[in-house]
Structure formats: C-alpha cells, structure tokens
C-alpha cells in the first residue's frame, strides 16, 4: 500500500482551547500545539512498518481517533535503576547492569540531511570548518543547520544557505548551544552571558574575531536568527 501523504508531527503544547480561526469549516476550539517534523508524498507502507500501518488502519475505522502504538517511540526508555557511584570506588569497577546491553529504537531520519551534506562537500575528502578554519577529514565535518531545523520552515531546511560546515572537534556544539555566534559583519563572537566553565570559555575565546567562511547576504538572516534566539 502507498500512502498519498504522510505528515509526522510532535506534540509541543498540552491541551488548550482557542477560537482563533485556523480552519475554514469550523473553529475546533479543543487543540494541542504541534511541531511539523516531516511531510512526505507517496510513502510506501513498508517505510512505516506493519505496526504503524495497522495503527493507521485502526485509527481510520475509529473516524481518525489517535491510536497509541507501542514500540514506535523515537526514544528508548530503560527501566534499570543504577546504583549511585561512590567517590572511593575503584576506577576499574564493573557496572551493575541486568538485561540486554543493546536495544532497538525506531527514529525519525532527516531525509534531506544526506543530500545537503553531499551538496556541501561536493565529493571532497577534506573540508575546512566554517568556524575554526581547520582542514579536516569529512567524517569530522557536519552539515549543520544555522537556523535550527526544528524552527526552520520546510524550504529553509533544504536551503544550502542555512547550512555550514561545522567540525565535530567542538565547533558544532559551541555554535549549537550558543556559546559562540556570528555578528552582522560575519565575525565570530563569544556569548559572555553563557554559563561556561573556564576551560569552555577559553575554547570559545580562541574563535573570537575569526571571519566565518562563506558568510554573505544569503546566510546573514540565518545567523541573525541564531544570534537572536540561541545566543541570548
């Protein structure tokens, strides 16, 4: 079976009521907040799996009522309770663990990510980090969204202007968590108000004043979003 359209969303706000017009046929005042994650066309049922397809069929027979399907969560929850570690325990101690050591999780795959990465790297085996400028093997380079993917529109998620090469040695995380940001002139600045340890502040400070690679008017709005929403 092929589904004409599959929309994947996550609940972002709990139940609330509102009569502000959204839909043309009625008010539907009982609502929840949602974030759109994926919107795909012509999805074959095998991509969702038998359990998810059965949940959709059951939902259809119940006039669209939501059906909770066990085992489709993106996060695996472990029920084992670990004992606290004492300061005087030997460093070569063995962790007390019962049950399987591995678990299978079903996750949402960012399907555009591979294409963005391919377009960014253009077949190169090495790439310079846009922030620190170090030339690194591409396995240590991430095609990182400048404006967070969760906040970007569908078109913004696929725009190369919203992607930069950020190294996994540290720059990707420094930028992601707002320890550094990019100014209107394309220079790296350090977020002085962030709760950084002295060592972290030193690492972030080593980037201060560097000009970001490939900065321009096409990327400036995305860096501005990051500056106003993350590095605050």
VMD Tcl script that draws the C-alpha trace (Angstrom):
set ca {
  {0.00 0.00 0.00}
  {1.17 3.50 -0.83}
  {0.03 6.47 1.24}
  {-0.60 9.63 -0.75}
  {0.72 11.84 2.02}
  {2.33 11.25 5.42}
  {2.71 14.07 7.91}
  {4.83 13.45 11.02}
  {4.50 15.85 13.94}
  {5.32 16.03 17.63}
  {3.22 17.48 20.43}
  {4.76 20.76 21.59}
  {1.98 22.15 23.82}
  {-0.57 20.40 26.04}
  {-4.32 20.59 25.52}
  {-5.81 24.08 25.38}
  {-8.87 25.84 23.97}
  {-8.84 28.66 21.45}
  {-11.37 30.06 18.99}
  {-8.94 31.92 16.76}
  {-9.79 30.95 13.15}
  {-7.44 28.39 11.61}
  {-9.61 26.06 9.52}
  {-12.25 27.21 7.00}
  {-15.07 24.84 8.01}
  {-15.23 25.23 11.80}
  {-13.45 26.60 14.89}
  {-12.45 23.31 16.54}
  {-11.63 25.04 19.86}
  {-10.06 21.99 21.55}
  {-6.45 21.95 20.42}
  {-2.88 20.94 21.13}
  {0.35 22.50 19.91}
  {2.32 20.56 17.32}
  {5.63 20.89 15.50}
  {5.81 19.62 11.94}
  {8.73 17.21 11.51}
  {8.19 15.65 8.10}
  {5.73 15.98 5.22}
  {6.27 13.30 2.58}
  {4.36 12.32 -0.55}
  {3.71 8.79 -1.87}
  {5.13 6.86 1.06}
  {5.05 3.07 0.77}
  {3.67 1.24 3.78}
  {6.88 -0.74 4.24}
  {8.65 2.50 5.20}
  {6.39 2.81 8.24}
  {6.32 -0.84 9.19}
  {3.48 -3.27 9.81}
  {2.68 -1.99 13.32}
  {2.35 1.63 12.23}
  {0.22 0.66 9.23}
  {-2.07 -1.34 11.50}
  {-2.36 1.66 13.83}
  {-3.34 3.87 10.87}
  {-5.95 1.33 9.73}
  {-7.38 1.11 13.24}
  {-7.47 4.91 13.51}
  {-9.37 5.13 10.21}
  {-12.03 2.73 11.47}
  {-12.44 4.95 14.54}
  {-13.01 8.08 12.42}
  {-9.49 9.43 12.84}
  {-9.13 8.95 16.61}
  {-5.46 8.85 17.62}
  {-4.11 5.37 18.29}
  {-1.14 4.93 20.62}
  {1.12 2.28 19.14}
  {3.66 0.75 21.49}
  {7.18 0.44 20.21}
  {7.19 3.38 17.79}
  {8.69 5.98 20.12}
  {11.86 7.68 18.95}
  {13.45 7.32 22.39}
  {14.08 4.01 24.13}
  {13.33 4.13 27.83}
  {15.45 1.95 30.09}
  {13.87 0.80 33.33}
  {17.00 -0.42 35.07}
  {17.92 1.70 38.09}
  {21.63 2.19 38.51}
  {23.15 2.47 42.00}
  {24.97 5.70 42.87}
  {28.71 5.65 42.28}
  {30.78 6.31 45.37}
  {33.86 8.53 45.15}
  {36.05 5.84 46.69}
  {35.09 3.11 44.21}
  {37.98 1.78 42.09}
  {38.20 3.14 38.57}
  {38.22 -0.34 37.04}
  {34.94 -1.39 38.69}
  {32.25 -3.20 36.71}
  {28.89 -1.51 36.26}
  {25.98 -3.38 37.79}
  {23.59 -3.97 34.88}
  {20.89 -6.51 34.19}
  {19.08 -7.31 30.97}
  {20.13 -6.78 27.39}
  {23.05 -4.49 26.69}
  {21.59 -3.24 23.42}
  {18.14 -2.11 22.35}
  {16.48 -1.26 19.06}
  {14.92 2.17 18.65}
  {12.79 3.47 15.81}
  {13.81 7.02 14.98}
  {12.87 9.71 12.51}
  {15.53 10.10 9.85}
  {16.21 13.56 8.48}
  {15.95 12.51 4.87}
  {17.22 15.79 3.40}
  {20.39 15.72 5.52}
  {22.33 13.35 3.28}
  {21.57 15.45 0.19}
  {22.59 18.66 1.96}
  {25.83 17.07 3.09}
  {26.58 15.80 -0.41}
  {25.95 19.23 -1.91}
  {28.09 20.92 0.75}
  {31.08 18.58 0.45}
  {30.93 18.15 -3.36}
  {32.81 14.88 -3.23}
  {35.77 16.24 -1.27}
  {37.61 14.04 1.19}
  {38.60 17.04 3.34}
  {36.74 20.20 4.28}
  {37.53 23.31 6.31}
  {35.31 24.06 9.29}
  {33.48 27.32 8.68}
  {34.16 28.45 12.24}
  {37.68 27.40 13.25}
  {39.05 27.04 9.71}
  {40.80 23.73 10.37}
  {41.13 21.39 7.38}
  {39.73 18.03 8.48}
  {38.60 14.68 7.04}
  {34.95 14.95 6.06}
  {34.00 12.34 8.65}
  {34.74 15.05 11.23}
  {32.61 17.65 9.45}
  {28.86 18.07 9.95}
  {26.47 19.79 7.56}
  {24.95 21.84 10.38}
  {21.79 23.90 10.12}
  {22.42 27.52 11.12}
  {18.79 28.20 11.94}
  {17.76 25.17 13.94}
  {15.91 22.60 11.91}
  {13.11 22.44 14.46}
  {12.45 26.17 13.95}
  {13.01 26.29 10.19}
  {10.31 26.03 7.57}
  {10.34 23.14 5.13}
  {12.02 25.23 2.45}
  {14.56 26.65 4.94}
  {15.55 23.13 5.98}
  {16.59 22.38 2.40}
  {18.42 25.66 1.69}
  {22.19 25.43 1.39}
  {22.33 28.99 2.70}
  {21.08 27.59 6.02}
  {23.88 25.02 6.22}
  {27.50 25.41 7.22}
  {30.43 23.03 7.61}
  {30.99 22.68 11.37}
  {33.63 20.38 12.81}
  {32.88 17.68 15.37}
  {36.02 18.59 17.31}
  {33.97 21.23 19.09}
  {32.71 24.00 16.84}
  {29.40 22.32 16.04}
  {28.47 22.04 19.72}
  {29.77 25.51 20.61}
  {27.53 27.02 17.94}
  {24.57 24.73 18.58}
  {24.39 25.68 22.26}
  {25.03 29.38 21.69}
  {28.47 29.67 23.27}
  {29.57 31.41 20.08}
  {27.58 33.29 17.45}
  {28.15 35.24 14.26}
  {27.86 39.02 14.12}
  {26.29 41.12 11.38}
  {29.77 41.51 9.87}
  {30.37 37.76 9.72}
  {32.81 37.60 12.64}
  {32.63 35.07 15.47}
  {31.75 36.48 18.88}
  {31.63 34.79 22.27}
  {28.45 34.75 24.30}
  {29.70 36.32 27.54}
  {26.44 35.61 29.37}
  {26.52 31.86 28.79}
  {27.26 29.58 31.73}
  {30.64 28.35 30.53}
  {33.38 26.82 32.63}
  {36.81 28.50 32.40}
  {38.04 25.78 30.04}
  {34.98 26.11 27.81}
  {35.31 29.89 27.80}
  {38.93 29.52 26.70}
  {37.99 27.24 23.81}
  {35.20 29.58 22.68}
  {37.52 32.56 23.08}
  {40.02 31.04 20.66}
  {37.44 31.54 17.90}
  {36.60 35.14 18.73}
  {37.15 37.57 15.89}
  {37.55 34.94 13.17}
  {35.62 35.56 9.96}
  {33.16 32.80 9.13}
  {33.79 31.06 5.82}
  {31.21 31.67 3.07}
  {29.46 34.41 5.02}
  {27.24 36.62 2.88}
  {23.81 38.17 2.50}
  {22.33 34.76 1.71}
  {23.39 33.35 5.09}
  {23.10 36.51 7.19}
  {19.38 36.07 8.06}
  {20.02 32.58 9.42}
  {22.97 33.72 11.53}
  {20.77 36.57 12.78}
  {18.11 34.07 13.87}
  {20.72 32.07 15.77}
  {22.12 35.23 17.35}
  {18.67 36.45 18.50}
  {17.20 33.11 19.60}
  {20.05 30.87 20.78}
  {22.96 33.11 21.82}
  {20.88 35.20 24.22}
}
mol new
graphics top color blue
foreach p $ca { graphics top sphere $p radius 0.5 }
foreach p [lrange $ca 0 end-1] q [lrange $ca 1 end] { graphics top cylinder $p $q radius 0.2 }
display resetview
